[in-house]
Amino acid sequence: MRRLLPLLCLSTLASRGVGFQGAVARGVSRSLSSTTQACANPPGKGGGASASEPEMTWESMWANGLQPGQAFDAAKPETALLALIPGSGVQGLQSSPPLDLAGKSALVPGCGRGYALAALSKGGCARVHGLEISQTAVTRANEYLKGVGVGKEVTVADGDFFAHAETYDVVYDCTFLCAIPPERREEWAVKMAQLIRPGGVLVTLIFPVREGVEPADGQIGGGPPFAMSPKLVEKLLAPKGVFKKTSLEKVP
């Protein structure tokens, strides 16, 4: 039986207190110059290679010919995301409200081949942007997007999530937080508070969830992907004072 994953949706407050910007600035005061190196290790490496083993990076995995359906490439948009998009033809969510995408902007960090980018665009977004740390992944995403006929409203860049300066109505995090070194999770939460406009939405498909492991209580374990849980994600975001949980449910 396939394990169900938690789908957590949060909205940002329409107005924010005067102390918000200062709190965010303090949260990102550390240097961001090491982001690419810190996030470079793909699933199974968890921090580098031995002296006799070449280090595997996200770029090398893509450059070695990662195919749709291999490793972390799902070969299609997540069913849970499609169920959130009106008109996709996919149903099944119990408590999560549909996304209002008409004319909106969306960001997908760690977008891979771009399946979610195309889904959000076809769902009505006026602008969709994907971030990757692998240039080959950017190339593969652009090839896929061209093949499925999306327009210039969808873009992909080889960029640093932590240094990204634009803002969006919707951010979709699917297997992105779990790939970040645990010591940078607080920065992830601060950056999400910066990136999402007032009244916007953060959608997180929380993976992997490991039985008997609660990362919010310090049980980090190996990775990437590092163990996740709804408790951890909510614990990271709650102190920012801008997020309100709208739904949490388990999805295939």
Secondary structure, 3 states (H helix, E strand, C coil): CCCCEEEEEEEECCCCCCCHHHHHHHHCCCCCCCHHHHCCCCCCCCCCCCCCCCCCCHHHHHHCCCCCCCCCCCCCCCHHHHHHCCCCCCCCCCCCCCCCCCCCEEEEECCCCCHHHHHHHHCCCCEEEEEECCHHHHHHHHHHHHHCCCCCCEEEEECCHHHCCCCEEEEEEECCHHHCCHHHHHHHHHHHHHHEEEEEEEEEECCCCCCCCCHHHCCCCCCCCCCCCHHHHHHHHHHHCCEEEEEEEEEC
